Amino acid sequence: MNKGLQPYNKTNTNKFFTNGYTIIISFCFLLSAVVNAQEKVNYQLCDDDFSPLYLRKNLPKDAAYINTHLTAEQRARDVVKRLTLDEKIALTGGWRRFFFPPVPRLGLSPVFFSDASQGLRIKNLCVKIDKSTAYPGTITLAATWDTDLAYAYAKSIGEECQAWGAQVLLGPGMNMYRNSEGGRNYEYLGEDPYLVSALSVAYVKGLQSTGTIATVKHFLGNEQEAARHVTNASISERALREIYLPPFMASITQGGALAVMTGNNLVNNYPGAANAPLSGGILRDELGFKGVVMSDWANTMFWDKRIDLELTSGHSLLMENNEGFAKYLRDELRANPEGREAIEKALDKMVFYNLYTFFKAGVYDRPFRNITYLSKMDGHKKVALQTAEEGITLLKNEGNILPINTNSKGKIVILGTKEALNVYTGKGSGSVEGYEHVDYVTGLKNIYGDRIVCDSSINDEGIKSAAAVLYFINKEVGEGFDVDFNSPDVDETIKKYAALNKNLIVIYSSGNGMAMPWLLKVKGLIFAYLSGQERGTALANIISGKISPSGKLPFTIEKDFKDSPAWEYNKLSDGTYAWLGGRPDSKTVQEKFGQLPIPYKEGIYIGYRWFEKKAIQPQFPFGFGLSYTTFSIGNMKTSATRLTKTKPLTVNFTVSNTGKMAGTEVVQLYVQNVNASIDRPIKELKGFKRVYLQPGESKKIALPVQAQDLAYWDESKHAWQINSGQYEFLIGSSSKDIRQKTTIVY
């Protein structure tokens, strides 16, 4: 057996050998197939050697880093000792835009980084990718409220990464949905830190189970795209701790994430790629994080006068290159040669973090591709389909207009722009091409056949005579631009169609909420988010009633953007508004206005916390989503009436399907500090569970609650605190639809 193939098959080896002699024989055949398949891997790419250490020759005989029995820390430190100053400087920056640099004389291959959170983006830089699955956007995943699916979703992406040679995935994104106009909301996981944390932990675990390194991003305060390189997010200590830090911290401490990407923006006056309080203080010192902390791709170009902050900030890697930083270091060494020891010591730290990460993940010890994973692509399509089916959210169903009976004979007219009928992902680095797409019209025709009429030349009479009209709308979203909450053209068109046909159903595709002044004029509204390459099949399965919708909003949709805490976030000092976030756009803003301040004045009050505190009625509340069946929640009680730091408790209740169709309910647990002595949200999400039930079926559910779930951040003590007193536990179907309550004492 080829000894070098053992590391990346170790997990499978252990699994197979636990089941006896027959499975041992099966494993031998499987391993033989893997070895034979791996012999087809080409290691010479772009004139560079991508082969693993075990295939290298003429390596130092005394090199500890070759020994796979040593820890990642020991191996990384051994490499650092062997590097020249020039090599150390090189290993703090990217190489060929999307690679970590090789060290040929030590046998360390290049490491390929690839976007994105919702699949493997094809760039074909040295590493050629033939095809990859376009999964639904991660905001769609968030709408499933399904941690098991989040694990499977990310594991499938990780398998494709390994199949094509991407060892680092630049995701998941976990910035908060603070701003309904944010262009990259489709890449994130919603507005609530508890939900985002639970999903991101599952995602990181699933992805890294394949050996692919997860990069949690953008650390921190990257809740908008407009002028994103020169915005300065001012976030209070309490808001950082209660809202914005938890998903990142959970992904590291619970999920084991090995890489963090900082934002292009500043936070509390520190540039993202040199934020000592966050990268050094929180990640390195408080969490003891040893992984890569990399910049976003603009790195230091917008704050070159403060580049001296980088070396000791806790940061370790500048992407896509470190040209400015390298020049700064060499200039410093020439001007102050006596400082070489201190500079090299700091460089050693930076390089160690990077190398430690790749040794920890086994990157240097296995072939850079595992092409046996290509056989799993059909299974990945099923995961993409399931994510779309579970995520698509039914927001209105007046008169049970949906599902549309497959046995009826009336025509179903499809209306919408070409883009709205085909959109499946956002723009920019988060986009994934996909393959074998099933668009919306094709998916519907597969079920309804000739009843589907999609003709751009259809006249008013054709619309009037239809049994139902499906009007597809979309809001273009993506990296480098924010989007207006309002869509006046859509508003007028919906009014027109609603006047022609009372059975109008709107299907909305995007990653953001939008104004809906037309809502009362339509019978049905489906939020399809951005549902990936299987979108047509998923939507048709829901519209036809093959499955009941179960998606729940992972963010609040306001009626008017003026109701949002982010209102006028992008207003410039001259009264105009910034919308674009490309490098030239940010440069223009910087030259004219300097930094663009983004004060997070609402503090901890984003999303439903804000709307409840301000008593503002949203268009749709957080956690909302309709079904084709009905559910009841009852028999709520707690395992104890008192919660302490050492004794957690469980909240027990029963969920029943009281309708006539099988379906899934997402039950949500919120906690309220009764008569709180300090400023606290009315309630906060602290648990949830997806429950699938047949008609008439009931299930008993138990959700755990710990003391930390009652805590708030005390800025005077710089620590978590829990007030004694009463706490109300609330179980519901959304943040507004509370079905059961009970009270405990802490």
C-alpha positions in Angstrom: 0.0 0.0 0.0 1.3 3.5 -0.8 2.0 5.0 2.6 1.5 8.5 1.2 -2.2 7.8 0.6 -3.0 6.9 4.2 -3.6 10.4 5.7 -6.6 11.4 3.5 -8.1 7.9 3.8 -7.7 7.6 7.5 -11.2 8.3 8.5 -12.6 5.9 6.0 -10.1 3.2 7.1 -11.3 3.4 10.7 -14.9 3.3 9.6 -14.5 0.2 7.4 -12.4 -1.8 9.9 -15.0 -1.6 12.6 -17.4 -3.8 10.8 -15.5 -7.1 10.3 -13.7 -9.2 7.7 -16.2 -8.8 4.9 -15.9 -5.0 5.0 -12.1 -5.2 5.3 -12.1 -7.0 1.9 -14.5 -4.3 0.5 -12.3 -1.6 1.8 -9.3 -3.1 0.0 -11.1 -3.0 -3.3 -12.2 0.5 -2.6 -8.7 1.7 -1.7 -7.3 0.0 -4.8 -9.9 2.0 -6.9 -8.9 5.2 -5.1 -5.2 4.6 -5.7 -5.8 3.8 -9.4 -8.0 6.9 -9.8 -5.4 9.1 -8.1 -2.7 8.0 -10.5 -4.6 10.1 -13.1 -4.0 13.3 -11.1 -1.6 15.8 -12.9 0.6 17.5 -10.3 2.4 19.8 -12.8 0.3 22.9 -13.1 1.4 26.4 -14.3 4.9 25.0 -14.3 4.6 24.4 -10.5 4.6 21.1 -8.6 1.4 20.4 -6.7 2.4 17.0 -5.4 2.2 16.1 -1.7 5.2 15.8 0.6 5.3 12.0 0.4 5.9 12.2 -3.4 8.8 14.7 -3.1 12.4 13.8 -3.3 15.6 15.5 -2.0 13.9 16.9 1.0 16.0 17.7 4.2 16.6 14.4 5.9 16.4 15.9 9.4 13.1 17.7 8.6 10.6 17.2 11.4 7.8 18.7 9.2 7.9 15.6 7.0 6.8 13.5 10.0 3.0 13.1 10.0 3.1 11.8 13.5 4.1 15.2 14.9 1.5 17.8 15.7 0.6 20.5 13.2 2.2 23.0 15.6 5.5 21.1 15.7 5.7 20.7 11.9 4.8 24.4 11.3 7.5 25.6 13.7 10.1 23.4 12.1 9.3 24.9 8.7 9.5 28.4 10.0 13.0 27.7 11.4 14.1 26.7 7.9 12.8 29.8 6.0 14.8 32.7 4.7 13.6 36.2 5.4 12.5 36.6 1.8 10.5 33.3 2.1 8.9 34.5 5.3 7.8 37.7 3.7 6.4 35.8 0.7 4.4 33.6 3.0 2.4 36.5 4.4 0.8 37.2 1.0 -1.1 35.6 -1.8 0.4 34.1 -5.0 -1.2 34.2 -8.4 -4.3 35.9 -6.9 -5.9 32.8 -5.4 -3.1 30.7 -4.0 -0.9 30.5 -0.9 2.7 30.5 -2.1 4.7 27.3 -2.5 8.2 26.7 -1.0 9.7 24.4 -3.7 13.0 23.7 -1.9 11.1 22.4 1.1 8.5 20.5 -0.9 5.6 22.7 0.1 3.1 22.9 -2.8 0.9 25.9 -3.7 -2.5 25.9 -1.9 -5.6 26.9 -3.9 -8.3 29.1 -2.4 -11.7 29.3 -4.1 -15.0 31.1 -3.6 -17.8 30.7 -2.4 -20.3 30.0 0.3 -22.9 28.4 -2.0 -20.6 26.2 -4.1 -17.3 26.0 -5.9 -16.8 29.0 -8.2 -15.0 28.1 -11.5 -12.0 30.4 -12.1 -9.6 28.0 -13.8 -6.4 29.6 -12.4 -3.9 26.7 -12.8 -6.4 24.4 -11.3 -9.0 23.6 -14.0 -12.6 22.9 -12.8 -14.9 21.3 -15.3 -18.2 21.7 -13.4 -19.5 22.4 -9.9 -23.0 22.4 -8.4 -24.8 25.7 -8.0 -26.4 25.3 -4.6 -29.0 27.7 -3.4 -27.6 30.8 -1.8 -26.8 30.5 1.9 -29.7 32.9 2.7 -31.9 30.1 1.2 -30.1 27.6 3.5 -30.8 29.9 6.4 -34.5 29.8 5.5 -34.5 26.0 6.0 -33.6 26.4 9.7 -32.0 23.0 9.2 -28.6 22.3 10.8 -28.4 18.8 9.6 -29.0 20.0 6.0 -26.4 22.8 6.6 -23.9 20.1 7.4 -24.8 18.0 4.3 -24.8 21.1 2.1 -21.3 22.1 3.2 -20.0 18.6 3.1 -21.1 18.3 -0.5 -19.4 21.5 -1.4 -16.3 20.3 0.4 -16.3 17.1 -1.7 -16.3 19.1 -4.8 -13.5 21.2 -3.5 -11.4 18.1 -2.9 -12.4 16.7 -6.3 -11.0 19.7 -8.1 -8.1 20.8 -5.9 -9.5 23.7 -3.8 -8.1 23.2 -0.3 -9.5 26.5 1.1 -13.1 27.6 0.5 -13.7 31.3 1.0 -16.9 30.8 3.0 -19.2 30.6 4.8 -20.2 34.3 4.9 -21.9 35.2 8.2 -22.3 39.0 8.3 -25.6 40.0 9.8 -28.7 41.0 7.8 -28.7 44.5 9.3 -29.5 46.3 6.1 -32.2 45.2 3.7 -30.4 47.0 0.8 -27.1 45.0 1.4 -25.9 43.5 -1.9 -24.4 40.4 -0.4 -27.2 39.4 2.0 -27.8 36.4 -0.3 -24.4 35.1 0.8 -25.1 35.4 4.5 -27.4 33.6 7.0 -29.9 36.1 8.3 -30.4 38.6 11.1 -30.3 36.6 14.3 -27.0 35.6 16.0 -28.4 32.4 17.4 -29.7 31.2 14.1 -26.6 32.3 12.2 -24.3 30.6 14.8 -26.1 27.3 14.7 -26.1 27.1 10.9 -22.5 28.3 10.6 -21.2 25.8 13.1 -22.9 23.0 11.2 -21.6 24.3 7.9 -18.0 24.5 9.1 -18.1 21.0 10.5 -19.6 19.6 7.3 -17.1 21.4 5.0 -14.0 20.5 7.1 -15.1 16.9 7.4 -13.8 16.6 3.9 -10.4 18.2 4.7 -11.4 21.5 3.0 -10.6 24.5 5.1 -13.6 26.8 6.0 -13.0 30.5 5.9 -15.6 32.4 8.0 -16.1 35.9 6.7 -16.1 38.9 6.7 -14.8 39.6 10.1 -16.5 42.1 10.9 -19.1 44.7 10.2 -19.4 44.1 6.5 -23.2 44.6 6.4 -23.2 46.7 3.2 -21.4 47.0 -0.1 -21.5 50.7 -0.9 -18.0 52.2 -0.6 -17.2 49.0 1.4 -13.4 49.6 1.3 -13.6 53.0 3.1 -16.6 52.6 5.4 -16.0 52.8 9.1 -18.5 50.7 11.1 -18.8 52.1 14.6 -20.1 49.2 16.7 -20.5 49.3 20.5 -18.8 46.7 22.7 -22.2 45.2 23.7 -23.4 45.0 20.2 -20.2 43.3 19.1 -20.5 40.7 21.8 -24.3 40.0 21.6 -24.9 40.4 17.8 -21.9 40.5 15.6 -19.2 38.3 17.2 -21.2 35.2 18.3 -21.3 33.5 14.8 -17.6 33.9 14.3 -16.7 32.8 17.8 -19.0 29.8 17.7 -17.7 28.8 14.3 -14.2 28.6 15.8 -14.9 27.3 19.3 -17.6 24.8 18.4 -17.2 24.3 14.6 -13.4 24.3 14.5 -13.0 26.7 11.7 -9.4 27.0 10.6 -9.5 30.3 8.7 -11.0 33.8 9.0 -11.3 36.5 6.4 -11.5 40.1 7.5 -13.6 42.7 5.8 -12.3 45.4 3.5 -14.1 47.9 5.8 -12.9 49.5 9.0 -14.4 48.7 12.4 -14.1 51.3 15.1 -11.4 53.1 13.2 -9.2 50.0 12.6 -8.7 48.6 9.1 -10.1 45.1 8.7 -6.8 43.6 7.8 -5.0 45.2 10.7 -7.6 45.3 13.5 -5.6 44.5 16.6 -8.6 44.6 19.0 -10.5 42.1 16.9 -7.9 39.9 15.2 -5.3 40.1 17.9 -7.4 40.7 21.0 -10.5 38.5 20.3 -9.2 35.8 17.9 -5.6 35.3 19.0 -5.6 36.2 22.7 -9.1 35.4 23.9 -9.9 32.4 21.7 -6.4 31.2 21.2 -7.0 30.9 17.5 -4.0 29.6 15.6 -5.5 29.5 12.1 -5.2 31.8 9.1 -6.5 35.3 9.5 -6.5 36.6 5.9 -7.6 39.9 4.3 -10.2 40.4 1.8 -8.7 41.0 -1.7 -8.2 44.7 -1.4 -5.9 44.2 1.6 -4.0 47.4 2.4 -4.5 49.5 -0.8 -7.0 51.9 0.9 -5.0 52.5 4.1 -1.4 52.4 3.0 -0.5 55.2 5.4 -1.3 52.9 8.3 0.4 49.8 7.0 2.6 49.6 10.0 -0.4 48.3 12.0 -0.4 45.0 10.0 2.7 43.3 11.4 1.5 43.0 15.0 -2.3 43.0 14.5 -2.9 39.3 14.8 -3.4 39.1 11.0 -1.4 36.6 9.0 -2.1 36.7 5.3 -2.7 39.5 2.8 -4.7 38.5 -0.3 -4.6 38.7 -3.2 -0.9 39.8 -2.7 1.2 41.6 -0.1 3.1 44.0 -2.3 2.5 47.0 -0.2 3.3 45.2 3.1 6.4 43.6 1.6 7.7 47.0 0.5 7.0 48.5 3.9 9.0 45.7 5.6 12.0 46.0 3.3 12.0 49.7 3.6 11.9 49.4 7.4 14.7 46.9 7.4 16.9 49.1 5.3 16.2 52.2 7.4 16.4 50.4 10.8 18.6 47.3 10.4 18.7 47.0 14.2 15.0 46.2 14.2 15.5 43.1 12.1 15.2 40.7 15.0 11.8 42.2 16.2 10.4 42.3 12.6 11.5 38.7 11.9 10.0 37.5 15.2 6.6 39.1 14.3 6.9 37.6 10.8 7.6 34.2 12.3 4.2 34.4 14.1 2.4 35.4 10.9 3.9 32.6 8.9 3.4 30.0 11.7 -0.3 30.6 11.7 -0.6 30.0 8.0 1.6 26.9 7.9 -0.1 25.5 11.0 -3.5 25.7 9.3 -2.4 23.7 6.3 -0.6 21.1 8.3 -3.6 20.8 10.6 -5.9 20.2 7.6 -3.5 17.7 6.0 -3.1 19.8 2.9 0.6 19.0 2.4 0.1 15.3 3.1 -2.4 14.3 0.5 -2.9 14.6 -3.3 -4.3 18.1 -4.0 -7.2 16.4 -5.8 -9.3 13.4 -4.8 -11.1 12.6 -8.1 -13.1 9.8 -6.6 -15.5 12.5 -5.2 -16.6 13.2 -8.8 -18.8 10.1 -8.5 -20.9 11.9 -5.9 -22.1 14.8 -8.1 -25.6 13.3 -8.5 -25.9 13.2 -4.8 -24.9 16.8 -4.6 -27.7 17.7 -7.0 -30.1 16.1 -4.5 -28.7 18.2 -1.7 -29.2 21.3 -3.8 -32.8 20.3 -4.5 -33.6 19.6 -0.9 -32.1 23.0 0.2 -34.3 24.8 -2.3 -37.4 22.8 -1.4 -36.9 23.4 2.3 -35.9 27.1 2.0 -38.6 28.4 -0.4 -41.0 30.4 1.8 -44.7 30.8 1.3 -45.6 34.3 2.5 -49.2 34.7 1.4 -51.9 32.1 0.3 -55.2 33.9 0.2 -58.1 31.5 -0.3 -55.7 28.6 -0.5 -54.8 29.6 -4.1 -51.9 27.3 -3.6 -51.2 24.5 -4.3 -52.5 24.5 -7.9 -54.2 21.2 -8.6 -52.3 19.1 -11.2 -55.6 17.6 -12.4 -57.3 20.8 -13.3 -57.5 22.0 -17.0 -57.1 25.7 -16.8 -54.1 27.5 -18.3 -51.3 28.8 -16.0 -49.8 31.9 -17.5 -46.1 32.7 -16.7 -45.1 36.3 -16.7 -41.8 38.0 -16.0 -38.5 39.3 -17.4 -36.0 36.9 -18.9 -33.8 37.5 -15.9 -36.5 36.9 -13.3 -37.4 33.6 -15.0 -33.8 32.4 -15.0 -32.1 33.9 -11.9 -30.6 31.4 -9.5 -27.6 33.2 -7.8 -26.2 36.6 -7.1 -23.4 38.5 -8.9 -19.7 38.6 -8.0 -17.5 36.2 -6.1 -20.5 34.4 -4.6 -21.8 33.3 -8.0 -21.5 29.7 -9.0 -22.1 28.6 -12.6 -23.7 25.2 -12.1 -24.7 22.7 -14.7 -27.8 20.9 -16.0 -30.0 23.7 -14.7 -33.7 23.2 -14.4 -35.2 26.7 -14.8 -38.6 27.7 -13.4 -40.6 27.3 -16.7 -39.0 23.9 -17.3 -39.7 22.7 -13.8 -43.4 23.8 -14.1 -43.8 22.2 -17.5 -42.4 18.9 -16.2 -45.5 18.8 -13.9 -48.2 20.8 -15.6 -47.3 20.1 -19.3 -49.2 22.2 -21.9 -51.1 24.0 -19.2 -48.1 26.2 -18.8 -48.2 29.2 -21.1 -45.0 31.3 -21.2 -45.2 33.7 -24.2 -43.8 37.2 -24.1 -46.3 38.3 -26.7 -49.4 37.2 -24.6 -52.1 39.9 -24.6 -54.4 41.1 -21.9 -57.1 38.7 -22.9 -54.8 35.8 -22.5 -53.9 36.9 -19.0 -57.6 37.5 -18.1 -58.6 34.0 -19.2 -55.9 32.1 -17.3 -56.9 29.9 -14.3 -53.9 31.4 -12.5 -51.1 33.8 -13.3 -47.5 33.3 -11.9 -45.6 36.6 -12.1 -41.9 36.2 -11.5 -40.0 39.2 -10.2 -36.4 39.5 -9.0 -34.1 42.0 -7.4 -30.5 41.8 -8.7 -28.0 41.4 -5.8 -24.3 40.7 -5.6 -20.9 41.8 -4.6 -19.9 45.4 -5.2 -23.3 47.1 -5.0 -26.3 47.6 -2.8 -29.9 47.6 -4.0 -32.8 50.0 -3.5 -35.5 48.6 -1.3 -38.1 50.1 -3.5 -39.1 48.8 -7.0 -41.6 51.2 -8.5 -41.7 49.5 -11.9 -42.6 46.2 -10.3 -45.3 47.9 -8.2 -47.0 49.3 -11.3 -46.8 46.0 -13.2 -48.3 44.0 -10.4 -51.2 46.4 -10.1 -51.8 46.0 -13.8 -51.8 42.2 -13.7 -53.9 42.0 -10.6 -56.5 44.1 -12.3 -56.5 41.6 -15.2 -56.6 38.4 -13.2 -57.7 38.0 -9.6 -55.6 34.7 -9.2 -52.3 36.4 -9.4 -49.4 34.7 -7.6 -46.0 36.5 -7.3 -42.8 34.5 -7.1 -39.9 36.7 -5.8 -36.3 35.7 -6.3 -33.6 37.6 -4.4 -31.6 37.7 -1.2 -33.2 40.7 0.3 -36.6 42.0 1.3 -38.4 44.6 -0.8 -41.2 47.1 -0.5 -44.6 45.4 -1.2 -47.3 48.2 -1.6 -49.1 45.7 -3.9 -49.4 42.9 -1.4 -53.1 43.2 -0.8 -53.7 43.0 -4.6 -52.2 39.5 -5.0 -53.6 36.1 -3.9 -50.2 34.4 -3.3 -46.6 35.3 -2.6 -43.7 32.9 -2.7 -40.2 34.0 -1.7 -37.9 31.8 -3.8 -34.7 33.5 -2.6 -31.9 32.4 -5.0 -32.5 28.7 -5.3 -29.6 27.3 -7.4 -29.6 25.0 -10.4 -32.5 22.8 -9.2 -34.8 25.8 -8.7 -37.4 24.8 -11.2 -37.9 21.4 -9.8 -38.1 22.7 -6.3 -40.6 25.5 -7.0 -42.8 23.2 -9.1 -42.9 20.6 -6.3 -44.2 23.3 -4.0 -46.6 25.0 -6.3 -48.1 21.6 -7.2 -48.4 20.5 -3.6 -46.0 17.6 -4.1 -44.4 18.9 -0.9 -45.7 21.5 1.5 -43.6 24.6 1.9 -41.6 24.8 5.2 -39.2 27.7 4.7 -39.2 30.4 7.4 -37.8 33.9 7.0 -34.3 34.3 8.4 -34.8 38.1 8.5 -37.6 40.6 9.0 -39.1 42.3 6.0 -40.1 45.9 6.8 -42.9 47.8 5.0 -40.7 50.8 4.4 -37.0 51.1 4.5 -37.4 54.2 6.6 -38.5 51.8 9.4 -35.0 50.2 9.3 -32.2 51.0 11.8 -30.0 51.2 8.7 -32.1 54.0 7.1 -29.8 56.4 5.2 -26.7 54.3 6.0 -25.3 55.3 2.6 -26.0 59.0 2.6 -22.9 61.1 1.9 -22.2 64.5 3.4 -23.2 66.2 0.2 -26.7 64.7 0.4 -26.2 62.1 -2.4 -26.2 58.3 -1.8 -23.5 55.8 -2.4 -24.6 52.5 -4.0 -21.5 51.0 -5.6 -18.7 49.1 -3.8 -16.1 48.4 -6.5 -12.6 49.5 -5.9 -12.9 52.6 -8.3 -16.2 53.5 -6.5 -14.6 53.3 -3.1 -11.6 55.3 -4.3 -13.9 58.1 -5.5 -15.7 58.2 -2.2 -12.4 58.2 -0.3 -10.9 61.1 -2.4 -14.0 63.2 -2.0 -15.2 62.4 1.5 -12.5 60.3 3.3 -14.0 57.6 5.3 -17.7 56.9 5.1 -18.9 56.6 8.8 -21.5 53.9 9.4 -22.7 54.3 13.0 -24.5 51.3 14.3 -26.6 53.5 16.4 -29.2 50.9 17.1 -26.7 48.8 19.1 -28.1 45.4 19.9 -31.4 46.2 18.2 -31.3 44.8 14.7 -34.0 42.8 12.9 -37.0 41.8 15.0 -35.3 43.2 18.2 -35.6 46.7 16.6 -39.1 46.3 15.3 -40.4 45.0 18.6 -38.6 47.7 20.7 -39.9 50.5 18.4 -43.4 48.9 18.1 -43.1 49.1 14.3 -45.3 46.6 12.4 -43.2 44.8 9.8 -44.5 43.5 6.5 -43.4 40.0 7.5 -41.8 39.1 10.9 -38.7 37.1 11.5 -39.3 33.3 11.4 -42.5 33.6 9.4 -43.6 31.1 6.7 -46.8 29.4 5.8 -47.6 25.8 5.1 -50.3 23.8 3.3 -51.2 22.2 6.5 -51.7 23.4 10.1 -49.9 22.8 13.3 -50.7 23.2 17.0 -48.2 23.5 19.9 -49.2 22.4 23.4 -48.3 20.8 26.7 -45.5 23.2 27.3 -43.5 22.7 30.5 -40.0 22.9 31.7 -37.9 20.2 33.3 -37.3 22.5 36.3 -38.7 25.8 37.5 -35.2 27.2 38.3 -32.2 27.5 36.1 -28.7 27.9 37.5 -25.2 28.1 36.0 -24.6 24.4 36.9 -28.0 23.0 36.1 -29.5 23.6 32.6 -33.0 22.7 31.9 -35.2 21.6 28.9 -38.3 23.2 27.5 -40.7 20.4 26.6 -43.8 20.6 24.4 -45.8 18.7 21.8 -46.2 19.6 18.1 -49.1 18.2 16.2 -50.1 18.3 12.5 -53.8 19.2 12.7 -54.2 19.5 8.9 -54.7 17.0 6.0 -51.2 17.1 4.5 -47.8 16.0 5.7 -45.6 18.9 6.4 -42.8 20.4 8.5 -43.1 23.0 11.2 -40.1 25.0 12.5 -40.8 25.7 16.2 -38.9 28.5 17.7 -38.0 29.2 21.3 -37.6 32.8 22.5 -36.5 34.0 25.9 -37.7 37.3 27.6 -36.2 38.8 30.8 -39.4 39.7 32.7 -39.1 43.2 34.3 -35.5 43.5 33.3 -33.5 46.1 35.3 -31.3 46.9 32.2 -32.1 47.6 28.6 -32.9 44.3 26.9 -34.7 43.1 23.8 -38.3 42.1 24.3 -37.3 38.6 23.4 -34.4 36.7 21.8 -34.2 33.5 19.9 -32.6 30.7 21.9 -33.7 27.5 20.3 -35.5 26.0 17.3 -36.4 22.6 15.8 -37.7 21.4 12.4 -40.4 18.8 13.0 -41.9 16.7 10.1 -45.3 15.3 10.8 -47.9 13.2 8.9 -51.5 14.4 9.2 -52.8 13.7 12.7 -49.3 12.9 14.0 -47.8 14.5 17.2 -44.2 14.6 18.5 -42.8 15.5 21.8 -39.9 18.0 21.5 -37.3 19.0 24.1 -35.1 22.1 23.6 -32.2 22.7 26.0 -31.6 26.0 27.7 -28.4 27.0 29.5 -27.6 29.9 31.8 -25.7 31.6 29.0 -28.9 31.8 27.1 -30.1 34.4 29.6 -26.9 36.5 29.6 -26.2 40.0 28.4 -22.9 41.8 27.9 -22.1 44.3 30.7 -19.9 47.0 29.2 -18.8 48.3 32.6 -17.4 44.9 33.6 -16.5 43.8 30.0 -18.1 40.5 30.8 -21.2 38.4 30.5 -23.8 38.9 33.3 -27.0 37.2 34.2 -29.6 39.1 36.3 -31.5 37.2 38.9 -35.3 37.1 38.4 -38.0 35.8 36.2 -37.6 34.7 32.6 -40.4 33.8 30.3 -39.9 31.1 27.7 -42.1 31.5 24.6 -42.7 28.8 21.9 -44.1 29.9 18.5 -44.2 29.5 14.8 -42.5 32.9 14.2 -41.3 35.8 16.3 -44.8 37.3 16.2 -46.8 34.0 16.4 -46.3 32.8 20.0 -48.4 29.8 20.9 -47.2 28.8 24.4 -45.5 30.5 27.4 -44.1 29.5 30.7 -41.9 31.2 33.4 -38.8 30.1 35.3 -36.6 31.7 37.8 -32.8 32.2 37.7 
